[in-house]
């Protein structure tokens, strides 16, 4: 018979496709198998989310008690409603800027307390706790269990995120879930849950499903981890690696310091080996004789200059004394003054006028006749 529905799962393994076909109106899902011989005849490409019409027949596996459908033909029936709704929601959130890279908050290097939202007793919880504690045993967790599938899952996951975001001791929040088909992971594309994650002030890590899965929560989270194990490795540093890095850094520092000290020792040895430092007097001694010779020559020249100057002074003194009026007086001459004027002519002086006669050893008073 021909059936129509949406492919909520499309997995190719060893040439055989294992799929799930969902009736959105009746909310019924059946398993669908496409053998390799049928797959080779198909002219169209199919993927998860496609709405298809399939020619199927029932196949009952008696050992497992499982009923599935085997497709002998498959045709596209248009884009699946779920995928179309997700695309519209994704476009709206992108236009609001909730996926922008500048909104992403950096994760702390070493979180003291990690908030974990996951299913109770789930493999995702065990993977995160085990891998985180293996990398850094002192790390602490605040675990909040919530449904990770079903109608109540979006509300419970959003409430857990808000609770951990309000806790001042929580440094980073991880939302983790193991693998699942497209339908099971729709919980993490719920609009209210995505908006709650976008409004979170604490850095948030999304670790939903596997590498190929990409719910909308991955796009608003500050960091997308491919698996819960990857989330633990991305959030918590490896103590062994950090110790190794510190040891490498110390080794590099020690090597650099040793090289620096060795270089300085070689430089000092080179300086000490230079002639000026090996024998400092070698620089002075060749100049000592030159200095003595120059000092002697300078002394001789100074004495010669002084002698010449002394001779010149004596000569000038003799010339000055020879021109001095006192020398004329010393030879017996006299100077006659009358009324403060030197007498050169007897007619200058009247009879009986007082005179002053200056001789070599003093003055005489006289009267003109």
C-alpha positions as CSV (number, residue, x, y, z in Angstrom):
1,X,0.0,0.0,0.0
2,X,1.0,3.7,-0.4
3,X,1.5,5.7,2.8
4,X,2.5,9.3,3.3
5,X,4.4,10.8,6.2
6,X,7.5,12.7,7.3
7,X,10.9,11.1,7.5
8,X,12.0,11.8,11.1
9,X,15.0,9.5,10.7
10,X,17.1,8.5,7.7
11,X,20.2,6.5,8.5
12,X,22.3,4.8,5.8
13,X,24.4,1.8,7.0
14,X,26.1,-0.7,4.6
15,X,23.9,0.3,1.7
16,X,20.6,-0.2,3.7
17,X,18.5,2.7,4.9
18,X,16.8,2.5,8.3
19,X,14.2,5.2,8.6
20,X,11.2,6.3,10.5
21,X,8.0,7.6,8.9
22,X,5.7,9.8,11.0
23,X,2.1,10.7,10.5
24,X,1.9,14.2,12.0
25,X,-1.9,14.3,12.3
26,X,-2.2,11.0,14.1
27,X,1.2,11.3,15.9
28,X,2.1,7.7,14.8
29,X,5.6,6.6,13.8
30,X,6.5,3.4,12.0
31,X,9.9,1.9,11.1
32,X,10.8,1.9,7.5
33,X,13.5,-0.2,5.7
34,X,14.9,0.6,2.2
35,X,17.0,-2.2,0.9
36,X,20.0,-1.4,-1.3
37,X,18.4,-2.8,-4.4
38,X,15.5,-0.4,-4.0
39,X,17.8,2.5,-3.1
40,X,19.7,2.1,-6.3
41,X,16.5,2.4,-8.3
42,X,15.5,5.7,-6.7
43,X,16.1,8.8,-8.8
44,X,15.7,11.3,-5.9
45,X,17.8,12.1,-2.9
46,X,16.1,11.8,0.5
47,X,17.0,13.2,4.0
48,X,15.6,13.6,7.4
49,X,12.6,16.0,7.4
50,X,11.4,15.2,3.9
51,X,7.7,14.5,3.4
52,X,7.4,11.4,1.3
53,X,5.0,8.9,-0.2
54,X,6.2,5.3,0.1
55,X,5.0,2.0,-1.4
56,X,5.4,-0.4,1.5
57,X,4.6,-3.8,2.7
58,X,4.6,-5.0,6.3
59,X,7.6,-7.1,7.6
60,X,7.2,-8.9,10.9
61,X,10.4,-10.2,12.7
62,X,9.2,-13.1,14.7
63,X,12.3,-13.5,16.9
64,X,12.1,-9.8,18.1
65,X,8.4,-9.4,17.8
66,X,8.9,-6.2,15.7
67,X,6.7,-5.0,12.9
68,X,8.2,-2.7,10.3
69,X,7.6,-1.6,6.8
70,X,9.8,-2.4,3.8
71,X,9.7,0.2,1.0
72,X,9.8,-0.8,-2.6
73,X,9.4,2.8,-3.9
74,X,9.8,6.2,-2.5
75,X,8.8,9.7,-3.7
76,X,9.0,13.2,-2.4
77,X,5.7,14.7,-1.2
78,X,7.0,18.1,-0.3
79,X,9.0,19.6,2.6
80,X,8.1,18.2,6.0
81,X,5.9,20.3,8.2
82,X,8.3,20.0,11.1
83,X,11.3,21.1,9.1
84,X,9.3,24.0,7.6
85,X,8.3,25.1,11.1
86,X,11.9,24.9,12.3
87,X,13.2,26.8,9.3
88,X,10.7,29.6,10.0
89,X,11.6,29.7,13.7
90,X,15.3,29.7,12.8
91,X,14.9,32.6,10.5
92,X,13.0,34.6,13.1
93,X,15.5,34.0,15.8
94,X,18.4,34.8,13.4
95,X,16.8,38.1,12.5
96,X,16.5,39.0,16.2
97,X,20.2,38.5,16.5
98,X,20.1,35.5,18.9
99,X,22.6,33.6,16.8
100,X,25.1,36.4,16.6
101,X,28.7,35.6,17.5
102,X,29.2,38.8,19.5
103,X,26.5,37.5,22.0
104,X,28.6,34.5,22.8
105,X,30.1,34.6,26.3
106,X,33.6,33.1,26.9
107,X,33.8,30.1,29.2
108,X,35.9,30.4,32.4
109,X,39.3,28.7,32.2
110,X,38.7,26.7,35.4
111,X,35.1,26.7,36.6
112,X,34.7,26.0,40.3
113,X,31.1,24.8,40.0
114,X,29.4,23.5,36.9
115,X,25.6,23.4,36.4
116,X,24.3,20.3,34.6
117,X,20.9,19.9,33.1
118,X,20.2,16.3,31.9
119,X,18.0,13.3,32.3
120,X,18.0,11.4,35.5
121,X,20.4,8.4,35.5
122,X,21.2,9.0,31.9
123,X,24.3,8.1,30.0
124,X,24.8,11.7,29.2
125,X,25.0,12.6,33.0
126,X,27.5,9.8,33.6
127,X,29.6,10.8,30.7
128,X,29.9,14.4,31.7
129,X,30.5,13.7,35.4
130,X,33.1,10.9,34.7
131,X,35.1,12.8,32.1
132,X,35.1,16.0,34.0
133,X,36.3,14.4,37.2
134,X,38.9,12.5,35.3
135,X,40.3,15.7,34.0
136,X,40.0,17.8,37.2
137,X,39.0,15.8,40.3
138,X,38.2,18.9,42.4
139,X,35.5,20.2,40.1
140,X,32.0,20.5,41.7
141,X,28.6,20.0,40.0
142,X,25.1,21.3,40.5
143,X,23.0,18.6,38.7
144,X,19.3,19.4,37.9
145,X,17.4,16.5,36.4
146,X,14.7,17.2,33.8
147,X,12.8,15.3,31.2
148,X,14.7,15.4,27.9
149,X,11.8,14.2,25.7
150,X,8.1,14.4,25.7
151,X,5.7,17.3,26.1
152,X,7.0,18.4,29.5
153,X,10.6,18.4,28.5
154,X,10.9,22.0,27.2
155,X,9.3,23.4,30.3
156,X,11.5,21.4,32.7
157,X,14.7,22.1,30.9
158,X,14.0,25.8,30.8
159,X,13.2,25.9,34.5
160,X,16.4,24.1,35.3
161,X,18.4,26.6,33.2
162,X,16.8,29.5,35.0
163,X,17.5,28.0,38.4
164,X,21.2,27.4,37.7
165,X,21.5,30.8,36.1
166,X,20.3,32.4,39.3
167,X,22.8,30.5,41.4
168,X,25.9,32.8,41.9
169,X,28.2,29.8,42.5
170,X,27.6,28.3,39.1
171,X,30.2,29.4,36.6
172,X,29.0,27.5,33.5
173,X,25.9,25.5,32.5
174,X,25.9,22.3,30.4
175,X,22.7,21.0,28.8
176,X,23.3,17.4,27.9
177,X,21.4,14.6,26.2
178,X,22.5,11.5,24.5
179,X,21.7,10.6,20.9
180,X,18.2,10.3,19.4
181,X,16.3,10.6,16.3
182,X,15.1,13.8,14.8
183,X,11.8,13.7,16.6
184,X,13.3,13.1,20.0
185,X,15.6,16.1,19.6
186,X,12.8,18.5,18.7
187,X,12.5,19.3,22.4
188,X,15.7,21.3,22.2
189,X,14.3,23.4,19.3
190,X,11.3,24.6,21.4
191,X,11.0,28.4,21.1
192,X,10.6,29.1,24.8
193,X,13.5,26.9,25.7
194,X,15.7,28.5,23.1
195,X,14.8,32.0,24.3
196,X,15.4,31.0,27.9
197,X,18.9,29.8,26.9
198,X,19.5,33.0,25.0
199,X,18.6,35.1,28.0
200,X,21.0,33.2,30.3
201,X,23.7,35.3,31.8
202,X,25.9,32.4,32.7
203,X,27.9,30.8,29.9
204,X,25.9,27.9,28.5
205,X,27.1,24.8,26.6
206,X,24.8,22.7,24.4
207,X,25.7,19.0,24.2
208,X,22.7,17.5,22.5
209,X,22.8,14.2,20.5
210,X,25.7,13.5,18.2
211,X,27.9,15.5,15.8
212,X,25.3,15.5,13.0
213,X,22.5,16.7,15.2
214,X,21.9,20.4,15.4
215,X,18.9,21.6,17.4
216,X,18.3,25.3,17.7
217,X,19.7,25.3,21.2
218,X,23.1,24.7,19.6
219,X,22.8,28.0,17.8
220,X,22.1,30.2,20.8
221,X,24.4,28.4,23.2
222,X,27.8,30.1,23.9
223,X,29.5,26.8,22.9
224,X,28.3,23.8,21.0
225,X,29.7,20.4,22.0
226,X,29.3,17.5,19.6
227,X,28.6,15.0,22.5
228,X,28.3,15.2,26.3
229,X,31.8,13.7,26.6
230,X,33.1,16.5,24.4
231,X,31.3,19.1,26.6
232,X,33.2,17.8,29.7
233,X,36.4,18.1,27.8
234,X,35.7,21.5,26.5
235,X,34.6,23.0,29.8
236,X,37.1,21.4,32.3
237,X,40.8,21.6,31.6
238,X,42.9,18.4,31.9
239,X,44.9,18.6,35.1
240,X,47.5,16.3,33.6
241,X,47.8,18.5,30.5
242,X,48.1,21.6,32.6
243,X,50.8,20.1,34.8
244,X,52.6,19.0,31.6
245,X,52.3,22.6,30.2
246,X,53.6,24.0,33.4
247,X,56.6,21.6,33.4
248,X,57.3,22.5,29.8
249,X,57.1,26.2,30.6
250,X,59.4,25.8,33.5
251,X,61.8,23.8,31.4
252,X,61.8,26.5,28.7
253,X,62.3,29.2,31.3
254,X,65.2,27.2,32.8
255,X,66.7,26.6,29.4
256,X,66.4,30.3,28.5
257,X,67.9,31.4,31.8
258,X,70.8,29.0,31.4
259,X,71.4,30.2,27.9
260,X,71.3,33.8,29.1
261,X,73.7,33.2,31.9
262,X,76.0,31.2,29.7
263,X,76.0,34.0,27.1
264,X,76.8,36.6,29.8
265,X,79.6,34.4,31.1
266,X,81.1,34.1,27.6
267,X,80.7,37.9,27.1
268,X,82.5,38.7,30.3
269,X,85.3,36.2,29.5
270,X,85.6,37.9,26.1
271,X,85.8,41.3,27.7
272,X,88.4,40.1,30.2
273,X,90.6,38.6,27.5
274,X,91.0,42.0,25.8
275,X,94.4,43.6,26.3
276,X,93.1,46.6,28.0
277,X,91.6,44.5,30.8
278,X,94.1,41.6,30.8
279,X,97.0,44.1,31.3
280,X,95.7,47.6,32.1
281,X,99.2,49.1,32.5
282,X,100.0,48.2,28.9
283,X,97.8,51.1,27.8
284,X,99.4,53.5,30.3
285,X,103.1,52.7,30.1
286,X,103.6,53.5,26.4
287,X,102.1,56.9,27.1
288,X,104.1,57.6,30.4
289,X,107.3,58.5,28.7
290,X,105.5,60.7,26.2
291,X,103.8,62.4,29.1
292,X,107.1,63.0,31.0
293,X,108.7,64.4,27.9
294,X,105.8,66.7,27.3
295,X,105.8,67.8,30.9
296,X,109.6,68.6,30.7
297,X,109.1,70.4,27.5
298,X,106.2,72.4,28.8
299,X,108.2,73.3,31.9
300,X,111.2,74.5,29.8
301,X,109.0,76.5,27.5
302,X,107.2,78.1,30.5
303,X,110.6,79.0,32.1
304,X,111.8,80.4,28.8
305,X,108.7,82.5,28.4
306,X,109.1,83.8,31.9
307,X,112.7,84.7,31.4
308,X,112.0,86.5,28.2
309,X,109.2,88.3,29.8
310,X,111.4,89.2,32.8
311,X,114.1,90.6,30.4
312,X,111.4,92.6,28.6
313,X,110.1,94.0,31.9
314,X,113.6,95.1,33.0
315,X,114.2,96.7,29.6
316,X,110.9,98.5,29.8
317,X,111.5,99.5,33.4
318,X,114.9,101.0,32.4
319,X,113.3,102.9,29.5
320,X,110.6,104.1,31.8
321,X,113.0,105.2,34.5
322,X,115.1,106.9,31.8
323,X,112.1,108.9,30.7
324,X,111.1,109.7,34.3
325,X,111.4,113.3,35.5
326,X,112.8,111.9,38.8
327,X,116.0,110.7,37.0
328,X,116.5,114.3,35.7
329,X,116.2,115.6,39.2
330,X,118.6,112.9,40.4
331,X,121.3,114.3,38.0
332,X,121.1,117.7,39.8
333,X,118.4,119.5,37.9
334,X,115.5,121.3,39.7
335,X,112.0,122.4,38.8
336,X,110.8,125.9,39.8
337,X,107.2,126.5,40.5
338,X,105.5,129.9,40.9
339,X,101.8,130.1,41.7
340,X,101.4,126.4,40.8
341,X,103.0,126.9,37.4
342,X,106.4,125.7,36.2
343,X,108.7,128.6,35.5
344,X,110.2,128.5,32.0
345,X,111.0,132.1,31.6
346,X,112.2,134.7,34.3
347,X,109.7,137.1,32.8
348,X,107.0,135.0,34.3
349,X,108.0,135.9,37.8
350,X,107.9,139.3,39.5
351,X,110.6,140.5,41.9
352,X,109.8,139.3,45.4
353,X,107.4,136.5,44.3
354,X,107.4,133.3,46.3
355,X,108.9,130.3,44.5
356,X,108.9,126.5,45.2
357,X,112.0,124.7,44.0
358,X,111.8,120.9,43.6
359,X,115.0,119.0,43.7
360,X,115.7,115.2,43.8
361,X,115.3,114.9,47.6
362,X,112.4,117.4,48.2
363,X,111.4,121.0,47.8
364,X,112.8,124.5,48.8
365,X,111.0,127.8,49.4
366,X,112.6,130.8,47.7
367,X,112.0,134.4,46.8
368,X,112.6,135.8,43.3
369,X,115.1,138.8,43.0
